[in-house]
Structure formats: C-alpha cells, structure tokens
Amino acid sequence: MHETHTTYTLIDGRRVAAEIKKEITVRVQQRKAEGKKIPHLAIILVGDDGASQTYVDHKVKACKEVGFHYTLMRFADTITEERLLKHIDQVNTDPDVDGFIVQLPLPAHLSVENITEHIRPEKDVDGFTNRNFGSIVSKNPLLLPATPNGVMELLKRYNITTEGKHCVVVGASRLVGAPLSMMLAEHGRATVTVCHKYTRNLPEFTRQADILIVAVGKPGLITGDMVKEGAVVIDVGTTRVEGPQYKNGYTLKGDVDFVSVAPRCSMITPVPGGVGPMTIASLLLNTLRATELRHA
Ligand code: GUN
C-alpha cells in the first residue's frame, strides 16, 4: 500500500499576495514621509476583451490598495501598430510614469514582439522584454519576469525548497514556462524538465516531479494518475470557461483537474486564488523596484 496524501495543504496565493501588498503599502508610506516619488503604474489596454478588462480592473484596484498612482490608457482594437508604438514612446519618456504594461492578448494585426520590445527595459514591469528575460541570468538584473517571479515568491513563502529537487514545468511559453524554468534552475538550484506540446508521453515526465508546475491554458490537462504521491503542484493556468451555471456567466479553470490531483499532493494551488493574485503582487513589486531604480 502506498502512502497517500488525502490531506493536502492548500497554497493560499490570496493570503500571500495580501501580505506582500501590506509590505508595499508600508514602503509607499515611508517614501511619502521622506518626500520621495510615489510609484506610478500605467496600463495600456487595447480593445475590449472581457478577460483582459477584468485583469486590468484587478491591477487598478491593487494600485489603489497600496497607494500607487496609476493611469489606464485605453485604445480601440483598430489602432495601428505605428500609433501604438508612438504612444509607447511617449510613456517611455514620461518622467512621471515609473513602470507600464501592455495588457495581452493584443488584436491579431499587432505584433506582440514588436510592441513589447519597444518598452524601455527600466519601465518594463511585466519583465517581457528580452533584456529582462536576460535579467534571470544576469549579474546586473533589472526587472524579473513578473508571473514567474510570483511563483518563485509563493514557493519561498511556503518554505518549499527547490534545491536539488526535480521540477517539471509543463508549458514553455515566452511569458511563463520558459522564464520560470530558467529561474527554477538558476535561482532555485533545481533539476528542471521542460515539457511542451511536442513532448511525447507527458505523464511519464509529470510523474517524476517533486514539484509540478503547469502553465499551458488547457483546463483539466493534468489528472491524478499523472502526479507522484506527495508532490507539490502549482497551477498557473487561468482559462475563462463560459456556462449558464456560473455566476457572471463564466468561471476560471486551471490546467490541473483539482478533484483527482489534490488528494495525491502534499501541497497544491487552487484556481482562482493561487498564482493569479501573486502575478499582481509581483507586478506591484516590480513597479516599486522600477521607481527605486529611477528615484532612489
Ligand atoms: N495577459 C495575461 N497575463 C498577463 C500579464 O501578466 N501581463 C500582461 N501585460 N498581459 C497579460
């Protein structure tokens, strides 16, 4: 008979994010008392994608909570790339804006790479630019990719050590999987396996994970039979699933089939309330850092 983890610890990202926001609030108040610049985050939102609007609302609310200044810049989904790049130029040089983000996804006629690479790395608080991707392995890091750093911070605050452990990252995206696997290896000293859509026999790899991190965007991809007993499972997936049974007409679903996976885990993040709130906490931390870099 195998040992089974029918009792697992739920990793509460909301609680940790609230803790971090409290710490940021104190630092903002200190800056205010010392007459220093108050962090200012600008958010560029193109079009009216419902999910993006919700995420942006959460980011604005978080700025208000910690006492940051913020500006929401909205554009129609018909905006040309040239116009948007010009606007980014303006924000890049606006002395009052310490950091800014361009909310993704963008309409198909806009190149995500052209647009994110146009952001000044010192103001790139999502950590999307190639310079900040390089921050992960740099002796002179600027701003770390925000969502992956949020995951690292969540592990740290739950005392989940990664050194020498086998971390399996499912998903190799430019924004999450790829930078996160680098951070786990570089900063976390973990042995890292990266799986993606070309991986053959995914369960063979996921079953080896001491720490399984999934960032794909396919609800229910990971089922109980794919997880080792006692593993830590971090679910970065947040897919909006619509249905009349849900309040507001939709719900958020992770990549992990919670019902079959949770009983096998030692610890697991829920969706919502796991990694999502950490992404925002991490964005705020980067904005504070960007401010400190410019106005010590
Ligand atoms: N869309 C989904 N997640 C993110 C994020 O972390 N930053 C931005 N800018 N857009 C997103």
Boltz pocket constraint, residues with backbone or C-beta under 6 A from the ligand:
constraints:
  - pocket:
      binder: B
      contacts: [[A, 101], [A, 102], [A, 103], [A, 104], [A, 105], [A, 126], [A, 146], [A, 147], [A, 279]]
      max_distance: 6.0
